[in-house]
Amino acid sequence: MRESCSLKNHRYAACIIIVLISISILACRDPQDFQPDDPYTEAPAPPDFIYPLPDTTVNGTVVSVYFSWNAVARAESYEIQYDTSLTWPSDWRQTATASPCYISVRRYAYTTVYYCRIRALSASWLEGHTEWSQTRKFFVKPEG
């Protein structure tokens, strides 16, 4: 009787081992299929300007223009691009960590038209930034 009991224990242990090996084989995947969690996310919508208001006029030769915008969640900083042409040839940019900020611009003619746009920056977004906001236009004119 002892032998049969011992034999039953060995069979029971062998069955458990076979079940565990089967489970581990089924649970194992090809290491090439492993996909870690992606720490990057799609960027949200760009910030919206609050100021300057569309078609605002600022008076002076060299003036500080007040820029303000809605914050974007998880943004680390913001990039404001401004130029006198919609083709953005000068690549004038200012980086700010929060709203508001002031940017000095110059009047080049009697009335200088400026265009501006903004985007949020973050290392946690796939592209590193949002799309550019809609473009705003403002004017710099002489005083008086």
Secondary structure, DSSP 8 states (H G I E B T S, - for coil): -HHHHHHHHHHHHHHHHHHHHHHHHHH---GGG-------B-------EEES-TTEEEESSEEEEEEEE---TT--EEEEEEESSTT--S-EEEEESSS-EEEEEE--SSSEEEEEEEEEE-TTBSSSB------EEEEEE---
